[in-house]
Amino acid sequence: MHILGFGSGITCQAQSARLAFTTTQVTMSSISSPELRIIGRYQVSPPPGTVDDSALSLTYFDLIWMPVGSVERVFFYPLAVSVSHFIDSVVPTLKSSLSAALRHFYPLAGKIRSSAASSDGYEIHYADGDSVPFTVAEYSGDFDDLSGDYPRPVNDLLPLFPELPPYSTDGDGLRVLALQATLFPECGVAVGFTVHHAACDGSSLIRFYSAWAAACAGAGVVVPPVIDRTVITDPDDLYSVFYNAFVKGQSFQSMMHQKAPPDAVLQSFTIGKNHIQKLKELVTQSGDLSFRCSTVVVAFAYVWVCHVKARLTEISNKRIFMAFAADCRPRLKPPIPAGFFGNCIIACVVEAKAWVLTNENGVVAAARLIGEAIEVFKDNPLKAAKELPELFKTMSEADLLSVAGSPMFKVYDVNFGWGKPKKVEVTSIAKTGAISVGQSRQEEGGVEIGLVRLKAEMQRFEKHFYDGLKMFE
């Protein structure tokens, strides 16, 4: 069973759970201290003549993510090199290996545009010479502070991400990927990715990250993805359903970063292997189970309960939702290859009354709801797909916690030849109030959680999170 996360979290986030954002363009002039200095801006293409022109039609899985916009992830690597060494030795290797990886992942160098073949169709068009914007920069911020676990102003990380050029500047479509390598002199490098979710899901992206990193490190041959949208069939015409609900009449031109309120902080939490096992025992000892009590089930359940307790100060009958994505590749009939490039995920949604989650058996109740929803997905992943537009509307008026990422992505295994990352963050969760979920970098079998909240709510979440774990010690 492949449980994945939304790249930024689902976009029908309730108003009460969202932060107020302002649009900003991160430049040297907008950063007073510390300073970002642009070293160079490049356009990196697949090697000339290696990829034919192509038009890759978006499927109904892709349409769900058209309104979401960009997903932002940054990898922090300790690397004690000077600016001159970085420019002369590191940057050329990053550029050449990126070009080599794009030969296989060429849709990421293309653009999303309307399809000439259909009035409601969209496609990723690639033409020979199309490229990925790649920015190289130097940052005077504190590497260790930004890559820590403790609360950090999320806006301090914005300079580490490139922006996708708006639709109007290209004229012939919307770029889907922009990259940035930022040097903290004598301390480390941050590799930032900004990608449009309509191009592909997290499973596809991690394959690209890993391919680029492996090429940079000179480690092995890239395994090409499956770039064939005809493997996705649509007998129930979900394309029309999702087009009318998520795409028709919408504008997708602005991809600028969104600046969070000044007191919005990013913080990381880890549920260790031993605590995961204790949570599993708590759930399995509660009675007969009709689902597999996995690491994902108990981790999602525990964080969901902490989220609700941090947000609600009194017992409530309020409707509470949780949404996470599941990989449809092995579940569709016929199954889709694991290496399929694109989106092939669907939402699993669970609902509970707030008081159910905040009482002493809240984690068990949450785990049962999540586990049972996964079993329904296993049986028929698209069973409730036509109901998603209405369900999303319902969730927009309620309290929702959604999930970005997955422990299965193994982000801490992405090695450019500098060793494993010190830290990996998904900052686009700030736009939706989602949580990011990944493997623990501290020990096998643990789970790392990231979230962005206003300081006061983060302090409440932190208290509930650690007080709850102490009960198992």
Buried (B, 14 or more C-beta within 10 A) or exposed (E): BBBBBBBBBBBBBBEEBEBEBEEBEBEEEEBEEEEBEEBEEBEBBBEEEBBEEBBBBBBBBBBBBBBBBBBBBBBBBBBEBEEEBBBEEBBEBBBBBBBBBBBBBBBBBBBBBEBEEEEEBBBBBBBBEBBBBBBBBBBEBBBBEBBBBEBBBBBBBBBBBBBBBBBEEEEEBBBBBBBBBBBBBEBBBBBBBBBBBBBBBBBBBBBBBBBBBBBBBEEEEBEEBBBEBEBBEEEEEBBBBBBEBBBEEEEBEEBBBBBBBEEBBBBBBBBBBBBBBBBBEBBBEBEEBEBEBBBBBBBBBBBBBBBBBBBBEEEBEBBBBBBBBBBBBBBBEEEBEBBBBBBBBBBBBBBBBBBBBBEEEBBBBBBBBBBBBBEEBBEEBBEBBBEBBEBBEBBBEBBBBBBBBBBBBEBBBBBBBBEBBBBBBBBBBBBBBBBBBBBBBEEEBBBBBBBBBBBEBBBBBBEBBEEBBEEEE
